[in-house]
Amino acid sequence: MMDRDAYKDGVWVVQEDSTPDFKILAICATQEEAREFADVAQHRYVDGVIHGFYPFGFRHGE
């Protein structure tokens, strides 16, 4: 079950670890949820997957 309070400061994003796209595969409430999804999904992608935390209001390049 998702912890709804986990969204207060940001989200965890799971992405394909392949340039140039870095396709977003999942947006998760917690690091644990992101890790679990990454473990399941990583074998589907040649370069695997990565995950990281993005605070609300994040803008690339700022």
SVG drawing of the C-alpha trace seen along z (x, -y; Angstrom):
<svg xmlns="http://www.w3.org/2000/svg" viewBox="-2 -28 26 37">
<polyline fill="none" stroke="black" stroke-width="0.4" points="0.0,0.0 1.3,-3.5 2.2,-5.9 0.3,-9.0 2.4,-11.3 5.5,-10.3 4.5,-12.8 4.9,-15.9 8.3,-16.8 8.8,-15.1 8.7,-11.8 11.0,-9.0 11.4,-8.5 12.5,-5.2 14.0,-5.7 15.6,-3.6 19.4,-4.1 19.9,-4.7 20.7,-7.9 19.3,-9.9 15.8,-9.2 16.1,-8.2 12.4,-7.2 10.4,-7.5 9.1,-4.1 7.5,-4.9 6.8,-7.7 6.8,-6.4 6.0,-7.7 8.9,-6.1 12.4,-5.0 11.4,-1.4 8.7,-1.4 11.1,-2.7 13.7,-0.1 11.2,2.7 10.0,1.5 13.6,1.1 14.5,4.6 11.6,6.0 12.0,3.8 15.8,3.7 16.1,7.0 13.8,5.5 16.3,2.8 19.8,3.3 21.5,0.7 19.2,1.4 17.3,-1.3 18.1,-4.1 16.0,-5.8 16.3,-9.1 14.5,-11.6 13.0,-14.8 11.6,-17.4 8.4,-19.2 9.3,-22.3 12.4,-20.7 13.4,-22.1 16.2,-20.6 19.0,-23.0 18.1,-25.3"/>
</svg>
